[in-house]
């Protein structure tokens, strides 16, 4: 049985499946990306659990 996922959920899953290595300190994390939207933008945000550096990716609709 297939469960429907929106394109945004599939993109988040792709980010989660990618190697999560902090660009600042090199720490490899097992966390996940947080997603928020303002209506015309979708922002994917990842916070390193070691140095708390923030990486974001944004899509404008």
Contact map, one row per residue, 1 for C-alpha under 8 A:
1110000000000000000000000000000000000000000000000000000000000
1111000000000000000000000000000000000000000000000000000000000
1111100000000000000000000000000000000000000000000000000000000
0111110000000000000000000000000000000000000000000000000000000
0011111111000000000000000000000000000000000000000000000000000
0001111111000000000000000000000000000000000000000000000000000
0000111111100000000000000000000000000000000000000000000000000
0000111111110000000000000000000000000000000000000000000000000
0000111111111000000000000000000000000000000000000000000000000
0000111111111100000000000000000000000000000000000000000000000
0000001111111110000000000000000000000000000000000000000000000
0000000111111111000000000000000010100000000100000000000000000
0000000011111111100000000000000000000000000000000000000000000
0000000001111111110000000000000000000000000000000000000000000
0000000000111111110000000000000110000000000000000000000000000
0000000000011111111100000000001110000000000000000000000000000
0000000000001111111000000000000000000000000000000000000000000
0000000000000111111100000000000000000000000000000000000000000
0000000000000001111110000001000000000000000000000000000000000
0000000000000001011111000001111000000000000000000000000000000
0000000000000000001111100111100000000000000000000000000000000
0000000000000000000111111111100000000000000000010000100000000
0000000000000000000011111100000000000000000000000000000000000
0000000000000000000001111100000000000000000000000010100000000
0000000000000000000001111110000000000000000000000110000000000
0000000000000000000011111111000000000000000000000000000000000
0000000000000000000011001111100000000000000000010100000000000
0000000000000000001111000111110000000000000000000000000000000
0000000000000000000111000011111000000000000000011000000000000
0000000000000000000100000001111100000000000000000000000000000
0000000000000001000100000000111110000000000000000000000000000
0000000000000011000000000000011111000000000001000000000000000
0000000000010011000000000000001111100000000111100000000000000
0000000000000000000000000000000111110000000111000000000000000
0000000000010000000000000000000011111000011110000000000000000
0000000000000000000000000000000001111100011100000000000000000
0000000000000000000000000000000000111111111000000000000000000
0000000000000000000000000000000000011111110000000000000000000
0000000000000000000000000000000000001111110000000000000000000
0000000000000000000000000000000000001111110000000000000000011
0000000000000000000000000000000000001111111000000000000001111
0000000000000000000000000000000000111111111100000000000001111
0000000000000000000000000000000000111000111110000000000111100
0000000000010000000000000000000011110000011111000000000111000
0000000000000000000000000000000011100000001111100000011110000
0000000000000000000000000000000111000000000111110000011100000
0000000000000000000000000000000010000000000011111001111000000
0000000000000000000001000010100000000000000001111111110000000
0000000000000000000000000000100000000000000000111111000000000
0000000000000000000000001010000000000000000000011111000000000
0000000000000000000000011000000000000000000000011111100000000
0000000000000000000000000000000000000000000000111111110000000
0000000000000000000001010000000000000000000000110011111000000
0000000000000000000000000000000000000000000011110001111100000
0000000000000000000000000000000000000000000011100000111110000
0000000000000000000000000000000000000000001111000000011111000
0000000000000000000000000000000000000000001110000000001111100
0000000000000000000000000000000000000000111100000000000111110
0000000000000000000000000000000000000000111000000000000011111
0000000000000000000000000000000000000001110000000000000001111
0000000000000000000000000000000000000001110000000000000000111
